[in-house]
Amino acid sequence: MKKFLLPLLLALAGAPAFAQGPVPHAQPDKNDDTIVLTLPDEGDVAWQRAAAVLVARGYTFRYSDADLLALSTDYSEFTLTSNISIFVLVQGHRLLLRGRCLTGLTPPSNAQAIRRGGFLGGTSNDWTELEAVAQLLGGTAAYYDSAAR
């Protein structure tokens, strides 16, 4: 049951993002939590490329579904105070990239979305990791705040 729940939630969360969500913009805003990449590859090829990039960066997979073209990583230590997990969903030539972070002793059920804006301004360290993954994947990046729907 649990195996089917995560892909269903990812599919339901991702479909509105592409279909009716806020229009992605070219420059990221401090509240943005989603990177949408338009890639030359599509479907399985884009999904496999995303998996390869994440493995090369040291991530292990918590969930991966080749039929839904979705995957998520286990939480990995990113800094001394932050563990992050990355979610990927591919639809055609578009790849949705999001992350969650845990700080301190926060339980996974209270993970926070990785947003561009840092605590005291500037860019959050966790967001720089999402952008690094996006840069390795290539393509054209656009950004939006999924909570702004």
Secondary structure, 3 states (H helix, E strand, C coil): CHHHHHHHHHHHHHHHHHHCCCCCECCCCCCCCEEEEECCCCHHHHHHHHHHHHHHCCCCEEEEECCCCEEEECCEEEECCEEEEEEEEEECCEEEEEEEEEECCCCHHHCEECCCECCCCCECHHHHHHHHHHHHHCCEEEEECHHHC
